[in-house]
Amino acid sequence: MNDGHRVITGQVWRSGSPPLQEPAGPYEGYIVGPYPYHGTDPGPYPYDGTRPGPYPHPAPPPAPYDTQAPPHQEGAAGPYPEHAPEPPAGPLAGPDGGGPRPGRGGRTTGVRPPSARPGRVRRTVRLLAALLCALALTGAGTCAWAEFELDRSVDLSGLPDRPPQGRGTNYLVVGSDGRDGLSEQARKELHTGTAGGSRTDSMMLLHTGAHGTTMVSLPRDSWVTIPSYVDPNTGKFHRATKNKLNAAYSLGGPRMLVRTVELNTGLRVDHYAEIGFAGFVGVVDAVGGVEMCVDRRIDDPKSGLKLRKGCHDLTGAQALAFVRQRHQEADGDLGRSRNQRAFLSALARKAAAPGVVLDPFRAYPALSAGLDTLDVDKGMELKTLLSLFQAMRSVSGGGGRQLNVPVSGPGSTGAARNALKWDEVKAKRLFAELRDDRPV
């Protein structure tokens, strides 16, 4: 070409598509000019013999590739891109990386459209989160309520002549025959009598430490030394004297009982917990009864207990009669202490069962019934009370030992004839092992 015009020709196609074929005949489209005109119409046209396009014109021959060709400028004729677009990548790319894969029947395949499963998962997660929040709030509310309801009326501070602190933790667990909260009809049905005041029907030392849990029953008829005291009603001083362990509670309540236990065992009582008749019956009924097995028929008119030989789901009233009766036991008060340990362990196991703990219609009434008549020391925190409960439960599951304080038999003279005298040597060794937290 002599006119100085240069044309760059080529072919453009989408990546993945076959290249265009060279046309078989002349190009009949419009070519952006100017190009030399070779028609028969003379003009008038510019002196160089050209005419502006677009007009039909044969396709010009392809020009050789010129590496010196200027780069494409925006707005110039023939807006061809300098670079072909990058082929798509990912699951939609075809076999050559440039398009959707052909599927069966000529259809294209790609990523499966989102299903409803992610939505269901999100809803499930939100529901679980809401339930966990509700349980957390409910648990926090229950703990706050229990802290408020817990009666910390027993003050162990300032007790005189206390033994030194040993290893491990010692709890004094007491079941009293206090009739508060019982109607006259309930007293008749439960065979509790109408005697005034309060006494203790059961006393147990629960020791927890490095070697597990040990539950030691202290028979109520134990012949022990009652420490000296001043009667708060009369101001009269009383010297230390011998009497049944049960008398200590009648003379001075929980504080006198703790002093008596500490004086005769050499163990420091860290915490005190006492539950009355009404609370005991309410807890048993709230958890749906407690199974106990007896090896003989029992018919005790004083406690009102009537059981056939075998296993029974004891109601609250039956359970109270079971832990109180002793006239049907060959060992008397020792047999009653053995029944009390067995039953309290079974009650702790039942109260901790999932069917009770996870059922608010059982858990809350049981907790409420227990708190209504439960008295603890001022230093008893809710977590400490739970530790006591767990320790009793572990004993029932074989994680500890249950035993009576060693006795040598009844006393020999006077009132001691109807009491139980401790074996001094064996009892002293037992309490030393507990004090030093050694295996019993």
C-alpha positions as CSV (number, residue, x, y, z in Angstrom):
1,M,0.0,0.0,0.0
2,N,1.3,3.4,-1.0
3,D,-1.2,5.5,1.0
4,G,0.5,4.9,4.4
5,H,-2.6,3.3,5.9
6,R,-2.0,0.0,7.7
7,V,-4.7,-2.4,8.7
8,I,-4.3,-5.1,11.4
9,T,-6.5,-8.0,10.8
10,G,-7.1,-11.2,12.9
11,Q,-9.6,-13.4,14.5
12,V,-11.1,-13.1,17.9
13,W,-13.0,-16.0,19.6
14,R,-14.1,-16.9,23.1
15,S,-11.8,-19.2,24.9
16,G,-13.0,-22.7,24.5
17,S,-14.8,-22.0,21.1
18,P,-13.4,-23.2,17.8
19,P,-11.5,-20.6,15.7
20,L,-13.3,-18.9,12.8
21,Q,-12.8,-20.4,9.4
22,E,-11.6,-18.3,6.4
23,P,-14.6,-17.1,4.4
24,A,-15.2,-18.9,1.1
25,G,-16.2,-15.7,-0.8
26,P,-15.6,-12.0,-0.7
27,Y,-16.7,-10.1,2.4
28,E,-20.0,-8.3,1.7
29,G,-20.2,-6.4,5.0
30,Y,-19.0,-3.0,5.8
31,I,-15.4,-2.2,6.3
32,V,-14.5,0.9,8.3
33,G,-12.4,3.0,5.9
34,P,-11.0,4.9,4.2
35,Y,-9.8,2.3,1.7
36,P,-9.0,2.7,-2.0
37,Y,-12.1,2.6,-4.1
38,H,-12.0,0.6,-7.3
39,G,-15.6,1.1,-8.5
40,T,-16.8,2.7,-11.7
41,D,-18.4,5.9,-10.2
42,P,-15.7,8.6,-10.7
43,G,-16.7,10.9,-8.0
44,P,-16.3,13.7,-7.1
45,Y,-14.0,12.3,-4.4
46,P,-10.7,13.3,-2.9
47,Y,-7.7,13.7,-5.1
48,D,-6.2,10.5,-3.8
49,G,-8.9,8.4,-5.3
50,T,-10.3,7.3,-2.1
51,R,-13.8,7.6,-0.7
52,P,-15.0,7.4,2.9
53,G,-16.7,4.2,4.0
54,P,-18.5,2.2,5.0
55,Y,-19.3,0.9,1.5
56,P,-19.2,-2.6,0.1
57,H,-15.7,-3.6,-0.6
58,P,-13.8,-6.8,-1.0
59,A,-11.9,-7.9,2.1
60,P,-8.3,-6.7,2.0
61,P,-5.6,-9.2,2.0
62,P,-4.2,-10.0,5.5
63,A,-1.2,-7.8,6.4
64,P,1.9,-9.3,8.0
65,Y,2.1,-9.1,11.7
66,D,4.0,-6.0,12.6
67,T,5.6,-6.0,16.0
68,Q,6.0,-2.3,15.8
69,A,2.3,-1.7,15.4
70,P,1.1,0.9,17.9
71,P,-1.0,-0.3,20.8
72,H,-4.7,0.0,20.6
73,Q,-6.0,3.4,21.7
74,E,-9.3,3.8,23.3
75,G,-11.8,5.2,20.9
76,A,-9.9,4.1,17.7
77,A,-11.8,2.3,15.0
78,G,-12.0,-1.4,15.4
79,P,-12.2,-1.7,19.2
80,Y,-10.4,-5.1,19.5
81,P,-9.1,-6.0,23.0
82,E,-5.4,-6.2,23.4
83,H,-5.7,-9.4,25.4
84,A,-8.2,-12.1,25.3
85,P,-10.3,-12.5,28.5
86,E,-9.1,-15.0,31.0
87,P,-11.1,-18.3,30.8
88,P,-13.3,-19.0,33.8
89,A,-12.1,-21.4,36.4
90,G,-13.8,-23.5,39.0
91,P,-16.5,-26.1,38.9
92,L,-18.1,-24.5,35.9
93,A,-15.0,-24.8,33.7
94,G,-15.2,-27.2,30.8
95,P,-12.7,-29.9,29.9
96,D,-10.3,-27.2,28.5
97,G,-11.0,-24.8,31.3
98,G,-13.2,-22.5,29.3
99,G,-16.8,-23.2,29.9
100,P,-19.5,-25.3,31.5
101,R,-19.1,-29.0,31.3
102,P,-21.5,-30.8,29.0
103,G,-23.9,-32.9,30.9
104,R,-26.2,-35.8,29.9
105,G,-28.5,-35.0,27.1
106,G,-26.5,-31.9,26.1
107,R,-27.3,-30.1,29.3
108,T,-24.6,-28.3,31.2
109,T,-23.8,-29.2,34.8
110,G,-22.4,-27.0,37.6
111,V,-22.6,-26.5,41.3
112,R,-25.7,-28.0,42.9
113,P,-28.1,-25.3,43.9
114,P,-28.2,-24.6,47.6
115,S,-30.6,-27.0,49.4
116,A,-32.7,-26.5,52.5
117,R,-30.2,-28.4,54.7
118,P,-28.0,-25.3,55.6
119,G,-31.2,-23.5,56.7
120,R,-32.3,-26.4,58.8
121,V,-28.9,-26.6,60.4
122,R,-28.9,-22.9,61.2
123,R,-32.4,-23.1,62.8
124,T,-31.3,-26.1,64.8
125,V,-28.2,-24.4,66.1
126,R,-30.2,-21.3,67.0
127,L,-32.8,-23.5,68.9
128,L,-30.1,-25.3,70.8
129,A,-28.4,-21.9,71.7
130,A,-31.8,-20.6,72.9
131,L,-32.3,-23.7,75.0
132,L,-28.8,-23.5,76.5
133,C,-29.4,-19.9,77.4
134,A,-32.8,-20.8,79.0
135,L,-31.2,-23.5,81.0
136,A,-28.4,-21.2,82.1
137,L,-30.8,-18.6,83.2
138,T,-33.0,-21.2,84.9
139,G,-30.0,-22.7,86.7
140,A,-28.8,-19.3,87.8
141,G,-32.3,-18.4,89.0
142,T,-32.5,-21.7,90.9
143,C,-29.1,-21.2,92.5
144,A,-30.1,-17.7,93.6
145,W,-33.4,-19.0,95.0
146,A,-31.7,-21.8,96.8
147,E,-29.1,-19.4,98.3
148,F,-32.0,-17.2,99.5
149,E,-34.0,-20.1,101.0
150,L,-31.1,-21.9,102.7
151,D,-31.5,-21.5,106.4
152,R,-28.0,-20.8,107.9
153,S,-29.1,-20.6,111.5
154,V,-26.4,-22.7,113.1
155,D,-23.5,-20.7,114.3
156,L,-20.4,-22.8,115.0
157,S,-18.1,-19.8,115.7
158,G,-17.0,-19.2,119.2
159,L,-17.4,-22.7,120.4
160,P,-15.1,-23.4,123.3
161,D,-12.4,-26.1,123.6
162,R,-12.5,-27.1,119.9
163,P,-10.0,-29.7,118.6
164,P,-7.4,-28.6,116.1
165,Q,-8.3,-28.7,112.4
166,G,-7.5,-32.0,110.8
167,R,-7.1,-33.1,107.2
168,G,-10.0,-33.5,104.9
169,T,-13.6,-32.2,105.7
170,N,-15.9,-33.4,108.3
171,Y,-19.7,-33.0,108.1
172,L,-22.1,-33.8,110.9
173,V,-25.4,-34.9,109.3
174,V,-28.4,-34.9,111.6
175,G,-32.0,-36.2,111.2
176,S,-34.1,-34.5,113.9
177,D,-37.6,-35.4,115.0
178,G,-38.7,-31.8,114.9
179,R,-42.4,-31.7,114.0
180,D,-42.5,-28.2,112.6
181,G,-44.6,-28.1,109.5
182,L,-46.6,-31.2,110.3
183,S,-50.3,-31.0,111.0
184,E,-52.0,-33.0,113.7
185,Q,-53.3,-35.4,111.1
186,A,-49.8,-35.8,109.6
187,R,-48.4,-36.5,113.0
188,K,-50.9,-39.3,113.5
189,E,-50.3,-40.8,110.1
190,L,-46.5,-40.6,110.5
191,H,-46.6,-41.9,114.1
192,T,-44.4,-39.1,115.3
193,G,-46.2,-38.5,118.6
194,T,-46.9,-35.2,120.1
195,A,-43.9,-34.7,122.4
196,G,-42.6,-31.2,122.5
197,G,-39.1,-30.0,121.8
198,S,-36.7,-31.7,119.4
199,R,-34.3,-34.6,119.5
200,T,-32.1,-36.4,117.0
201,D,-33.1,-39.7,115.5
202,S,-29.9,-40.1,113.5
203,M,-26.4,-38.7,113.6
204,M,-23.6,-39.4,111.1
205,L,-20.1,-38.2,110.6
206,L,-19.2,-37.9,106.9
207,H,-15.5,-37.5,106.2
208,T,-14.2,-36.7,102.8
209,G,-10.5,-36.6,101.9
210,A,-7.7,-38.0,99.8
211,H,-8.9,-41.6,100.4
212,G,-12.5,-41.2,99.5
213,T,-15.6,-40.9,101.7
214,T,-16.3,-42.5,105.0
215,M,-19.7,-42.4,106.7
216,V,-19.7,-43.3,110.4
217,S,-23.0,-43.6,112.2
218,L,-23.1,-42.3,115.8
219,P,-25.9,-44.2,117.6
220,R,-28.3,-41.9,119.4
221,D,-28.0,-44.2,122.5
222,S,-24.2,-43.8,122.6
223,W,-23.0,-43.3,126.2
224,V,-20.8,-40.2,126.0
225,T,-19.5,-37.2,128.0
226,I,-21.7,-34.1,127.7
227,P,-19.5,-31.0,128.1
228,S,-20.1,-28.4,130.7
229,Y,-22.5,-25.6,129.7
230,V,-24.6,-22.7,131.0
231,D,-28.3,-23.1,130.7
232,P,-29.4,-20.0,128.6
233,N,-32.8,-20.0,130.2
234,T,-31.8,-20.1,133.9
235,G,-28.1,-19.0,133.7
236,K,-27.2,-22.1,135.8
237,F,-23.8,-23.7,135.2
238,H,-23.8,-27.5,134.6
239,R,-20.7,-29.6,134.9
240,A,-19.6,-32.2,132.3
241,T,-21.5,-35.4,132.8
242,K,-22.2,-38.8,131.2
243,N,-25.4,-39.2,129.2
244,K,-26.8,-40.5,125.9
245,L,-25.6,-38.7,122.8
246,N,-29.2,-37.8,122.0
247,A,-29.5,-35.8,125.2
248,A,-26.9,-33.2,124.0
249,Y,-29.3,-31.9,121.4
250,S,-32.1,-31.6,123.9
251,L,-29.9,-29.7,126.3
252,G,-28.4,-27.2,123.9
253,G,-29.4,-27.7,120.3
254,P,-27.0,-28.0,117.4
255,R,-24.2,-26.2,119.1
256,M,-24.2,-28.5,122.2
257,L,-24.4,-31.5,119.9
258,V,-21.4,-30.4,117.9
259,R,-19.4,-29.7,121.1
260,T,-20.3,-33.2,122.4
261,V,-19.3,-34.9,119.1
262,E,-16.0,-33.0,119.0
263,L,-15.2,-33.8,122.7
264,N,-15.8,-37.5,122.3
265,T,-14.2,-38.0,118.9
266,G,-11.4,-35.5,118.8
267,L,-12.6,-34.5,115.3
268,R,-13.3,-30.9,114.4
269,V,-16.8,-30.6,112.7
270,D,-16.4,-28.3,109.7
271,H,-20.1,-28.2,108.6
272,Y,-23.4,-29.0,110.1
273,A,-26.6,-30.1,108.2
274,E,-30.0,-31.0,109.8
275,I,-33.3,-32.0,108.2
276,G,-36.6,-32.5,110.0
277,F,-39.4,-35.0,109.5
278,A,-41.5,-32.9,107.1
279,G,-38.5,-32.2,104.8
280,F,-37.5,-35.9,104.8
281,V,-41.0,-37.1,103.8
282,G,-41.4,-34.3,101.2
283,V,-38.1,-35.1,99.5
284,V,-38.8,-38.8,99.3
285,D,-42.3,-38.2,97.8
286,A,-41.0,-35.6,95.4
287,V,-38.4,-38.0,93.8
288,G,-41.0,-40.6,93.4
289,G,-40.1,-42.9,96.3
290,V,-36.9,-44.9,97.1
291,E,-36.4,-48.6,96.6
292,M,-35.3,-50.6,99.6
293,C,-35.1,-54.3,100.2
294,V,-35.7,-56.1,103.5
295,D,-34.8,-59.7,104.3
296,R,-37.8,-60.4,106.5
297,R,-41.3,-59.3,107.2
298,I,-41.5,-56.1,109.4
299,D,-44.5,-55.1,111.4
300,D,-43.7,-52.3,113.9
301,P,-46.7,-50.7,115.6
302,K,-44.6,-47.9,117.2
303,S,-43.3,-46.6,113.9
304,G,-46.2,-47.8,111.8
305,L,-44.0,-49.7,109.4
306,K,-45.5,-52.8,107.7
307,L,-43.4,-54.5,104.9
308,R,-43.3,-57.9,103.4
309,K,-40.0,-59.6,102.7
310,G,-38.5,-58.3,99.4
311,C,-38.0,-55.0,97.7
312,H,-40.4,-52.1,98.0
313,D,-40.6,-48.5,96.6
314,L,-41.0,-46.7,99.9
315,T,-43.2,-43.6,100.1
316,G,-42.2,-40.7,102.3
317,A,-44.2,-42.0,105.2
318,Q,-42.9,-45.5,104.8
319,A,-39.3,-44.2,104.5
320,L,-39.6,-42.2,107.7
321,A,-40.9,-45.3,109.6
322,F,-38.1,-47.4,108.1
323,V,-35.3,-45.1,109.3
324,R,-36.9,-44.6,112.8
325,Q,-37.9,-48.2,113.7
326,R,-35.5,-50.2,115.9
327,H,-37.7,-52.7,117.8
328,Q,-37.7,-55.1,114.9
329,E,-33.9,-55.0,114.6
330,A,-31.8,-57.6,116.4
331,D,-29.1,-55.0,117.0
332,G,-31.5,-52.4,118.2
333,D,-30.0,-48.9,117.7
334,L,-27.1,-50.3,115.7
335,G,-29.5,-51.9,113.3
336,R,-31.4,-48.7,113.0
337,S,-28.2,-46.8,112.2
338,R,-27.4,-49.3,109.5
339,N,-30.8,-48.8,107.9
340,Q,-30.4,-45.0,108.1
341,R,-27.0,-45.1,106.3
342,A,-28.4,-47.5,103.6
343,F,-31.5,-45.4,103.0
344,L,-29.8,-42.0,102.9
345,S,-27.3,-43.4,100.3
346,A,-30.2,-44.7,98.2
347,L,-32.0,-41.4,98.5
348,A,-29.0,-39.5,97.3
349,R,-28.6,-41.9,94.4
350,K,-32.3,-41.5,93.4
351,A,-32.2,-37.7,93.7
352,A,-29.2,-37.5,91.4
353,A,-30.8,-39.8,88.7
354,P,-31.4,-38.1,85.3
355,G,-35.1,-38.8,85.6
356,V,-35.2,-36.6,88.6
357,V,-32.6,-34.0,87.9
358,L,-33.8,-33.3,84.4
359,D,-37.5,-33.3,85.4
360,P,-38.5,-29.9,86.8
361,F,-41.7,-31.4,88.2
362,R,-39.6,-33.6,90.5
363,A,-36.4,-31.6,91.0
364,Y,-38.0,-28.4,92.2
365,P,-40.4,-30.0,94.6
366,A,-37.6,-32.1,96.1
367,L,-35.3,-29.2,96.4
368,S,-38.1,-27.0,97.9
369,A,-39.1,-29.7,100.4
370,G,-35.5,-30.2,101.5
371,L,-34.8,-26.5,101.9
372,D,-38.0,-25.9,103.9
373,T,-36.7,-27.9,106.9
374,L,-33.0,-27.9,106.3
375,D,-30.8,-26.1,108.8
376,V,-27.1,-25.6,108.1
377,D,-24.2,-23.7,109.6
378,K,-23.4,-20.1,108.7
379,G,-20.3,-21.1,106.7
380,M,-22.2,-23.6,104.5
381,E,-22.2,-22.4,100.9
382,L,-24.4,-23.9,98.2
383,K,-21.4,-25.5,96.5
384,T,-20.4,-27.0,99.9
385,L,-23.8,-28.5,100.4
386,L,-23.6,-30.0,96.9
387,S,-20.3,-31.5,97.8
388,L,-21.9,-33.1,100.8
389,F,-24.7,-34.5,98.6
390,Q,-22.1,-35.8,96.1
391,A,-20.2,-37.5,98.9
392,M,-23.3,-39.3,100.2
393,R,-24.0,-40.4,96.6
394,S,-20.5,-41.7,96.1
395,V,-20.9,-43.9,99.2
396,S,-24.0,-45.4,97.8
397,G,-22.2,-46.2,94.6
398,G,-19.3,-48.0,96.3
399,G,-17.0,-45.1,96.4
400,G,-16.6,-45.1,100.2
401,R,-17.1,-46.9,103.4
402,Q,-20.1,-47.1,105.7
403,L,-19.7,-48.3,109.3
404,N,-20.9,-47.8,112.9
405,V,-18.6,-46.4,115.6
406,P,-17.1,-49.5,117.3
407,V,-19.0,-50.4,120.5
408,S,-18.2,-52.8,123.3
409,G,-21.8,-53.4,124.4
410,P,-24.3,-51.8,126.8
411,G,-23.2,-50.0,130.0
412,S,-22.9,-52.0,133.2
413,T,-24.7,-49.7,135.7
414,G,-27.6,-47.3,136.1
415,A,-28.8,-45.5,133.0
416,A,-25.8,-46.8,131.0
417,R,-27.5,-50.2,130.9
418,N,-29.8,-48.9,128.2
419,A,-27.0,-47.2,126.3
420,L,-24.2,-48.3,124.0
421,K,-20.7,-48.0,125.2
422,W,-18.0,-47.3,122.6
423,D,-14.9,-49.5,122.3
424,E,-12.4,-47.0,123.5
425,V,-9.3,-48.5,121.7
426,K,-11.0,-49.2,118.4
427,A,-13.0,-45.9,118.4
428,K,-9.9,-43.9,119.2
429,R,-8.0,-45.6,116.3
430,L,-10.9,-44.9,113.9
431,F,-11.1,-41.2,114.7
432,A,-7.3,-40.8,114.5
433,E,-7.4,-42.2,111.0
434,L,-10.1,-39.8,110.0
435,R,-8.4,-36.8,111.6
436,D,-5.1,-37.6,109.7
437,D,-7.1,-38.5,106.6
438,R,-5.6,-42.0,106.4
439,P,-7.3,-45.0,105.0
440,V,-9.8,-46.5,107.4
